[in-house]
Each structure stands twice: as C-alpha cells, then as structure tokens.
Amino acid sequence: MQAQDPTQIAHLLAELRQEHRDLDAAIEQLAQAVGRDELQITRLKKRKLLLKDTIARLESKLIPDLDA
C-alpha cells in the first residue's frame, strides 16, 4: 500500500504502532513460557524490527522537505 496522503500515512502509522506493541507483548509472553519456542520468538522479533523500520520510513514521509 502506497499511502501518500498525510492522513492515510498517520492512520497506517497508528496501525503499525499497535501491531508493534502487540508483538512486544507476544514476545514477552513467549519468553516467560516454560516450554518456550525460540524459533517463534526469533521470527516475532524479526517482524517487530521490520515494523520499526517501516514506521521510521513512514514518519520520515510526514516531515516536509526543506530546500537548503
């Protein structure tokens, strides 16, 4: 999805931030489990990092370009 409108970008950012928080909670819960699945934890951490990069990229789109 290529969101260009600042309103669309802000909405997408909110969704991605929520997913990032949800992944954080899931990772914490899996890490606390007795028979924890390290592979699943690693996959969730990678997904969380991808989300973080996507969020940073979208946030930079909201910053107006200034001519020097």
N, C-alpha and C positions, 0 to 999 in steps of 0.2 A: 504494500500500500504506500503510495507516494502522496503523503499529505503535504500540501503547500500552504494552505490557509493557516494562519497562526491559531485560529480557534480549533481547527482539526488537529494540529500538532499538540496543542495543550491537552486536548481530550485524550489523544493517544498516549501522551506522556503520563497522564493520570492512570491510565490502564496499565501501562508498563511498570510504573512505580508500585502499583498494587500487586502485580504479579511478582515483582522483585521481593516485596515484603512477604508474600505468601511462600515463595521459595525459601526465604530465610527461615521462616517458621518450620517448614517441612524439613529442611536440613538439620535444624536444631533438634527436632523431634526424632529424626532418624539417628542422629548422633547419640542421643540418650538411650536408644533402644538396646535391649540386651543382645539380641541376635542381629546386630546392625549389618546392613548391606553396603559395604564400602564402595562398590561399583555404582550403586544407585546414588549414593552421596556425591561421588565424583561427578556423575552426569548432571545432577542438580546444580552443583557448584559451577560447572561449565556453562549451563544455561543461564545461571544468575549473572555470570561475567558478561555473557553476550547481551543480556538485557541492560546491564550497566553501560556497556559501550553504545548500544542503541539509544539509550536515554541521553547520554552525553552528546551524541551526534544530533539528536532532535533538539536538545536545549541550545546547541550552537546555532541551529537554524532560526531560533527565536531572537537571537542577538542581531540587531541590524548591522549591516556592513557600513563601515565608516571610511570615507575616502581620506587618504593621508594628505 
